[in-house]
Amino acid sequence: AEILTPVGLTEGTGYVGASTRRKLNILAGGETLSSSAAPLLSLSPTSTSIQTFPAPGASVPSTTPSSQNISFSFTKALSQGSADEEVKNLQILLNKLGFQVAQSGIGSSGNETDYFGNLTKQAVIKFQNYYRAEILTPVGLTEGTGYVGASTRRKLNALSGEKSLFFKTPVSQILSVIDNIDLISIRNALSKAVLSLQANDFKELIFNKGGKNVGISEFLPAIFGQSNPSLDKFFEENFASFVWINNNGGWPGYIFKLKSSISFNDVQNQLFQLEKTDKFDNIFIKLPGAIQQLFKDGKVNSAKTRYQLYSQPGAELNYGWKDNFLIISSSYGGFLEALARL
């Protein structure tokens, strides 16, 4: 009523013009705001951050969300006070889409956390208001609440690429940002992801470098090294990573989709060659110990498998096929979980 109505507006623009400065001056105790972009303490009583207001005539950054190649699945209601890995994914996505949780420090891009505080709530409200017609109107609301309910999750999932490329049943996803695509960086990312999980958790991991999801042509050589022919040439570029947790620790695994032009026998012969090396050990987060049983044939439901046992409790390399999908898992339990979801 005091800022927008006098100038014929119904929604805020983010531009600090005369009417906005007038109200800010009143709330700031009568101090005059200069026309230069000077730092001003935020007027929120709970905020201690510094915010800069643009000068009259200065260009206002666009609030149009950017397109990012990042994939998450939001499966549960979230609100202020929630502490969950999906909160961190929410903060990452909001930051990437332009609804910044924070400009710097905790909650800013690269500093996301798994705690849903007031800054996250305000970012969610901005997101909800921007997509008002799709999130708020269908449930009879006109203003965002900061509560991540069904309609908000639906829009978040639509923007983030909710559906897994391979898993038919919903699997929560974790974004693992890596600076380099090498075995050490991959193992470090897996170790970090495992810390936030509990026994019996099964999560899909998205390896991301420079804002783009890592493809198989870069990933497989980092795991297995160079082979002849290169193993990644047999599979489509997109792949799935997962981690399964039990009382013995975290066990990663991968799913690759065979190219339609490739023969199953060609790939299997290459895998037989890998069995003669120690390259499969690189699937594990940590070295699995001494081999207790060499590779032998197995079968899980209709899937033909090969497996090898190690001395570390729970360490059991399994790989097998379901249709044109190859599953490689560092544990039997993880293999079963992945197989059930394909």
C-alpha positions in Angstrom: 0.0 0.0 0.0 2.8 2.4 0.8 5.3 1.4 -1.9 3.6 -0.3 -4.8 0.0 1.1 -4.9 1.1 4.8 -5.4 3.1 3.8 -8.5 0.5 1.5 -9.9 2.1 -1.8 -9.1 0.7 -4.9 -7.4 3.9 -7.0 -7.1 7.4 -6.1 -5.9 10.1 -5.7 -8.6 13.3 -5.6 -6.5 14.1 -2.1 -7.8 14.7 0.4 -5.0 13.0 3.5 -6.4 11.6 6.6 -4.7 8.7 5.1 -2.9 10.9 2.2 -1.7 13.6 4.5 -0.5 11.0 6.7 1.3 9.8 3.7 3.3 13.3 2.5 4.0 14.2 6.0 5.2 11.3 6.0 7.7 12.2 2.5 9.0 15.9 3.4 9.2 15.1 6.4 11.5 15.0 9.2 9.0 18.4 8.8 7.5 18.6 9.8 3.8 19.6 7.0 1.4 22.0 8.4 -1.2 21.6 7.7 -4.8 24.8 5.6 -4.8 24.8 1.9 -4.1 25.9 2.1 -0.5 25.8 -0.9 1.9 22.8 -0.8 4.2 22.1 -3.2 7.1 19.1 -5.4 6.3 16.0 -4.2 8.2 15.0 -7.8 9.1 15.3 -8.0 12.9 16.8 -11.5 12.7 19.3 -10.8 10.0 22.9 -9.8 10.5 23.9 -9.8 6.8 24.9 -6.8 4.8 22.9 -6.1 1.7 23.6 -3.6 -1.1 20.7 -1.7 -2.7 21.1 -0.7 -6.3 21.2 3.0 -7.1 18.3 4.6 -9.1 18.7 3.8 -12.7 21.0 0.9 -12.1 20.2 -2.3 -13.9 18.4 -4.9 -11.9 19.6 -8.6 -12.4 17.1 -10.8 -14.1 15.2 -13.2 -11.8 14.5 -15.7 -14.5 15.7 -19.1 -13.3 18.7 -20.5 -15.2 18.7 -23.9 -16.8 21.1 -26.3 -15.0 22.0 -29.9 -15.8 21.4 -31.1 -12.2 19.1 -33.9 -11.2 17.4 -34.4 -7.9 14.3 -36.2 -6.5 12.3 -34.5 -3.7 10.2 -37.1 -1.9 9.2 -35.7 1.4 7.7 -32.6 3.0 10.3 -30.1 4.2 9.8 -27.0 6.4 11.8 -24.7 8.7 13.6 -26.9 11.2 14.0 -29.9 8.9 17.4 -31.5 8.8 17.8 -33.9 5.9 20.0 -34.5 2.9 17.0 -33.4 0.7 17.4 -29.9 2.3 20.9 -29.6 1.0 19.7 -30.7 -2.5 16.9 -28.1 -2.2 19.4 -25.4 -1.3 21.7 -26.4 -4.2 18.8 -26.4 -6.7 17.4 -23.0 -5.5 20.8 -21.4 -5.8 21.3 -22.8 -9.3 17.9 -21.6 -10.4 18.5 -18.1 -9.2 16.6 -18.2 -5.9 19.7 -17.7 -3.8 19.5 -19.0 -0.2 22.4 -16.6 0.7 24.8 -14.5 -1.3 27.8 -15.6 0.8 28.6 -17.8 3.7 26.3 -20.6 4.9 23.6 -21.5 2.4 25.4 -19.8 -0.6 26.4 -21.7 -3.7 29.0 -24.3 -2.7 28.2 -23.8 1.0 24.8 -25.5 1.2 23.8 -27.4 4.3 21.3 -30.0 5.3 19.5 -27.6 7.7 16.3 -25.8 6.7 16.6 -22.4 8.4 15.0 -19.0 7.8 17.2 -18.2 4.8 16.0 -21.4 3.1 12.4 -20.6 3.9 12.7 -17.2 2.3 14.2 -18.7 -0.8 11.4 -21.2 -1.0 8.9 -18.4 -0.7 10.5 -16.6 -3.6 10.4 -19.8 -5.7 6.7 -20.4 -4.8 5.7 -16.8 -5.7 7.6 -17.0 -9.0 5.7 -20.1 -9.9 2.5 -19.0 -8.2 0.1 -20.4 -10.9 1.6 -23.9 -10.7 2.3 -24.1 -7.0 0.0 -21.8 -5.0 -3.1 -21.3 -7.1 -4.0 -25.0 -7.3 -4.1 -25.2 -3.5 -5.9 -22.0 -3.0 -3.0 -19.8 -1.9 -1.9 -16.5 -3.2 1.5 -16.1 -1.3 4.3 -18.5 -0.7 4.5 -20.1 2.8 8.0 -21.6 2.7 6.5 -25.1 3.3 7.7 -27.6 0.7 4.5 -29.6 0.1 3.3 -31.7 -2.7 2.8 -28.9 -5.3 6.2 -27.3 -4.5 8.0 -30.7 -4.8 6.2 -31.4 -8.1 7.6 -28.2 -9.6 11.1 -28.7 -8.0 11.2 -32.2 -9.5 10.1 -31.0 -12.9 12.8 -28.4 -13.0 15.5 -30.7 -11.6 14.8 -33.8 -13.8 13.0 -35.8 -11.1 13.0 -39.2 -12.9 16.1 -41.3 -12.8 17.3 -42.4 -16.2 17.3 -46.1 -15.1 15.4 -46.6 -11.9 11.7 -47.3 -12.3 10.8 -46.8 -8.6 11.6 -43.5 -6.9 15.1 -43.2 -5.4 16.3 -40.2 -3.5 19.3 -38.5 -5.2 22.5 -36.9 -3.8 24.5 -34.5 -5.8 28.2 -35.2 -5.5 30.2 -32.2 -6.9 33.8 -33.1 -7.8 36.6 -30.8 -9.0 38.4 -33.6 -10.9 37.3 -36.8 -12.5 39.8 -39.2 -11.0 39.7 -42.1 -8.6 40.7 -40.1 -5.6 38.0 -37.4 -6.2 35.4 -40.0 -6.8 36.2 -42.0 -3.6 36.3 -38.8 -1.6 32.8 -37.8 -2.9 31.5 -41.2 -2.1 33.0 -41.1 1.4 31.4 -37.7 2.0 28.0 -38.9 0.8 28.1 -42.0 3.1 28.5 -39.9 6.2 25.0 -38.5 5.9 23.3 -41.9 5.4 22.0 -44.7 7.7 21.9 -48.4 7.5 19.6 -49.8 4.8 19.6 -46.5 2.9 19.8 -46.8 -0.9 20.5 -43.5 -2.8 21.3 -42.5 -6.3 24.4 -40.3 -6.7 24.8 -37.7 -9.4 28.5 -36.9 -10.1 28.7 -33.3 -11.2 31.7 -31.3 -12.4 31.4 -27.6 -13.5 27.6 -27.7 -13.4 27.4 -30.7 -15.7 26.7 -34.3 -14.9 29.7 -36.6 -15.5 29.3 -39.0 -18.4 30.6 -42.5 -18.8 33.3 -41.5 -21.3 35.1 -39.6 -18.5 34.0 -41.7 -15.5 34.9 -45.3 -16.5 38.5 -44.5 -17.5 38.9 -42.8 -14.0 37.7 -46.1 -12.4 39.2 -48.8 -14.6 41.9 -46.9 -16.4 42.5 -47.2 -20.1 41.7 -50.6 -21.7 41.7 -51.8 -25.2 39.1 -51.5 -26.5 37.9 -48.8 -24.0 35.1 -50.3 -21.9 33.1 -47.0 -22.0 32.7 -47.4 -25.8 30.2 -50.2 -25.3 27.7 -48.2 -23.3 25.5 -45.1 -23.6 26.9 -41.9 -22.2 24.5 -41.6 -19.3 24.8 -44.0 -16.4 23.6 -44.3 -12.8 25.6 -44.4 -9.6 24.3 -45.6 -6.3 25.3 -46.3 -2.7 23.9 -48.8 -0.3 24.5 -48.7 3.5 24.7 -51.6 5.9 26.3 -52.1 9.3 29.7 -52.7 7.6 29.7 -49.3 5.8 28.9 -47.8 2.5 28.9 -49.8 -0.8 28.8 -48.0 -4.1 27.7 -49.4 -7.4 27.0 -48.4 -11.0 24.5 -49.2 -13.8 25.5 -48.9 -17.5 23.2 -49.3 -20.5 24.5 -51.3 -23.4 24.4 -49.5 -26.8 22.0 -51.1 -29.2 24.7 -51.7 -31.7 27.0 -53.6 -29.3 27.0 -57.4 -28.8 26.7 -58.7 -25.2 29.5 -61.2 -25.8 31.9 -58.4 -26.8 31.3 -56.7 -23.4 31.4 -59.9 -21.4 34.8 -60.8 -22.9 36.1 -57.5 -21.9 34.8 -58.0 -18.4 36.5 -61.4 -18.2 39.7 -59.6 -19.0 39.1 -57.1 -16.2 38.6 -60.0 -13.8 42.3 -61.0 -14.3 43.4 -57.5 -13.0 42.9 -55.6 -9.8 40.8 -52.9 -11.5 37.5 -54.1 -9.9 38.9 -53.1 -6.5 38.5 -49.5 -7.6 34.7 -49.9 -7.3 35.1 -49.9 -3.5 35.4 -46.7 -1.4 38.3 -48.3 0.5 40.5 -51.3 -0.5 38.4 -54.4 0.1 41.2 -56.6 1.5 42.6 -59.9 0.2 40.6 -62.0 -2.3 38.9 -64.9 -0.5 37.2 -66.4 -3.5 37.9 -65.8 -7.2 35.1 -64.8 -9.6 32.5 -67.5 -10.1 29.1 -67.6 -11.8 25.9 -66.9 -9.9 22.3 -66.0 -10.5 19.9 -63.7 -8.8 16.3 -64.1 -10.1 16.7 -64.0 -13.8 20.0 -62.0 -13.8 23.2 -63.9 -14.5 26.0 -62.7 -12.2 29.6 -63.0 -11.5 31.0 -62.4 -8.0 34.2 -62.3 -6.0 34.6 -62.3 -2.2 37.2 -60.3 -0.2 38.5 -60.3 3.4 36.8 -57.1 4.5 33.4 -57.8 6.1 30.7 -57.0 3.5 33.0 -56.6 0.6 31.7 -58.7 -2.3 32.1 -57.6 -5.9 29.0 -58.5 -7.9 28.2 -57.8 -11.6 25.4 -59.0 -13.7 22.9 -58.2 -16.4 19.3 -57.4 -16.5 18.2 -57.0 -20.1 20.6 -54.5 -21.6 21.7 -53.0 -18.2 25.0 -54.0 -16.6 25.0 -53.6 -12.8 28.4 -53.5 -11.0 28.2 -53.4 -7.2 30.7 -53.6 -4.4 28.2 -55.5 -2.2 25.6 -58.2 -2.7 22.9 -56.2 -0.9 23.5 -53.2 -3.1 23.2 -55.4 -6.2 19.9 -56.7 -5.0 18.5 -53.2 -4.3 19.6 -51.9 -7.7 18.2 -54.9 -9.5 14.8 -54.6 -7.8 14.5 -51.0 -8.9 15.4 -51.4 -12.6 
